[in-house]
């Protein structure tokens, strides 16, 4: 039976995002005639894929009433070790990918145990993880990262499916579809919404709230690792700034997508559109030659406007 509590990112909220994205493309076409092409949209989708994958994991944590500030550091950790271990060769690619996914899982599990067993506030626990992982990366690289990605990873980050759709975009949408199906059509999805909506009531109903919440943090760590691998293939080197803005942008994408910060309400496709919206906005402001200060102001105002309109409609 379909879960009626799922897909709380109401259709009208998704429509608002579609209208906002369409409006931005219209502005681009007016001020930069001929710049809007199908190839450009695909390029934006590739750039949005890493943020979109991270935001999917962030959405799961927020759905159960938590938050994950460590996602950017997981991306950095993945980038540093994947590049170092691959050494520009495909020979160890499969093993390195599995090791990186295991690292992401361990980080997510550590966050979960800190929150659920030690009763540390999610904000504090994931903030600690963020700083620890950053420290590990700086110590390992000694502040001078080197190396290059394996050819297979480079093709994953820069290649195209059927010569048109970026592999990164295809992976992003496939993961979103799987997560959406799990939330909508499985008992696990119903339990996620129940735990996020009312933790005490979920316990009284016999739901294993520990494992539901644990799985959300673990999944967030794994998805951040997937994004880190894709980004590593895209930039083809190690970067200690690669995870910089993903925490705030992933939170923004989740909230813009109609998910409630208190948990229990939201969906997947709103997060997908929210991620695309943010990257499309960055691209538009860059093409309009707006300076960094202007970008910050414009981004803040536009994101505020979208979320405010959604909030009004949610109460209507």
VENGI-V342270 format. One record per run of one state. SS is the DSSP state (hx for helix, st for strand, lp for the rest). FROM is the first residue (numbers start at 1). TO is the last residue. If there is no record, write none. Layout:
# VENGI-V342270
((SS FROM TO) (SS FROM TO))
This chain:
# VENGI-V342270
((lp 1 10) (hx 11 31) (lp 32 37) (hx 38 63) (lp 64 70) (hx 71 86) (lp 87 92) (hx 93 116) (lp 117 121) (hx 122 141) (lp 142 150) (hx 151 158) (lp 159 159) (st 160 161) (lp 162 164) (st 165 166) (hx 167 185) (lp 186 186) (hx 187 197) (lp 198 198) (hx 199 204) (lp 205 208) (hx 209 235) (lp 236 245) (hx 246 256) (lp 257 268) (hx 269 287) (lp 288 291) (hx 292 315) (lp 316 316))
